[in-house]
Amino acid sequence: MDRKKRLDELAAAFSECQQALFAIGDPTRQLIILALIEGSGESNQGSRVGEIASRTNLSRPAVSHHMKILKDAHFICMRRVGTRNYYYLEVLHSDLFKLKQLFEDSAAFVHQLQASSTPVMKEEG
């Protein structure tokens, strides 16, 4: 595949992941993601807003605000049980996989460019 086409594909992938990149770029949302990861080890149900608030020392309204951004960015999922909402990370159904693929494709392309532009040094002697 030619260089221009690969760059265009990477640009499209970055554009598609823009909302997820914005969502995880905030330190407070990173803290919430870590709390969700911690909560997934304790329960396979997910975590409620109050549990996340106590883990992060944030107010419930602040957690709810950030959870909406993470949910809108397709980074977390929510399961409703009666009147309770449980939030969790789901790799296969979130944009986490898309981000992983974006970073892998970007790294491979940069590696390929560097390998093709590095001159081969002749040994002297």
N, C-alpha and C positions, 0 to 999 in steps of 0.2 A: 504494500500500500504506500502511496506517495506521501511525502511530508505534509503537503497542504491538506490533503484529505484527513490525515491523522489529527492535525491541529484543529480542523473544523469539527471532527468528532469529539475531541477533548473539550472544545469550546461549548458544544451542545451539552455534553455531560456536566460541565461546570454550571451551565445555565439551569439544567434540570435539578441540580443539587443545591442551588442558591439558597432556597428557604431552609434546608437542613443545615447548611454551613452557617447561616445567620443564627439559627436556633442554638447550635452547640458552641457558637463563638462567645457566648455570654458566660462569665464565671459563675453567676448564680444558677444558670441552667445546667452548667457542668456539675455543680454541687448537687442539684436535684437528680441528675442522671446517676451520679455516684450513690445517692440515697436509694434510688430505684434498684441499682445493682445489689446494694447491701440488703435491701428488702427481699430481693428474689432468692437470696440464700436462706432467709428465715421462713419464707412462705411461698408456695408456688401460685398463690392467689393473686399477688400483686400488692401494691401499697395504696393506702387511702391518703387523701390530702393531709389529714391530721397527723398521720404517722410520718409523712415526709416533712411536715412542718417541724415536728419535734426532733427529727434527725438533723435538720439543717439550721435550726434556730431562726427560721423565717416565719412570718405570720401566715395564717391560712390564706388570706386574700392574695398575698404575694406569691405563695406557692401556686394557687389556682391560676393566677395571671401567667406565670411561667409555664405551667402545665399546658395551658391552652396553646401557647406558642409552639411547644414541643409536639403537641398533638396535631396542630395544623400543618406542621412541617413533616408529618408522617414519621416521626421519630419514636413516638411511644404509642401504645394502644391502651384502650380502656375497656374494662368488662364491668357490666352492671349486674349486681346481685341484689334483687329487691330494690331498695332505695340507696344502696351503697355502690360507689364507683371505685373500682380497683384499677390502678395504673401500673403498666409494666412495659419492659422493653421486649420487643419481639423482633429478632434479627431478620427473619424471613419475610415479615409483613411490614417492615419499616424501611426508611431510607438509609438505615445504617449499612445495609448491604450495598446500596448504590454508592455511598461514600467510599466504602472499602474498595469497590471496583474502580471508582474514579482515581483514587490514590495509587492503586496498583498499575492502572493503565498509564497514568502520568509518569510514574517512576520508570516503567518499562520504556516509554518513549524517550525520556531524557537519557536513560542509559544507552539506548540505541543511538541517539544523536551523538553522545559523547564518544561512544566506541567508534562510530564512523568518521568522526572528525579528528581523532587523536592520531597524529602521525606515528608511524612505526620507526623506532630508533634502531639504527644499525649498530651492532657491537663493533667496537674498535679493537684492533689488536692483533 
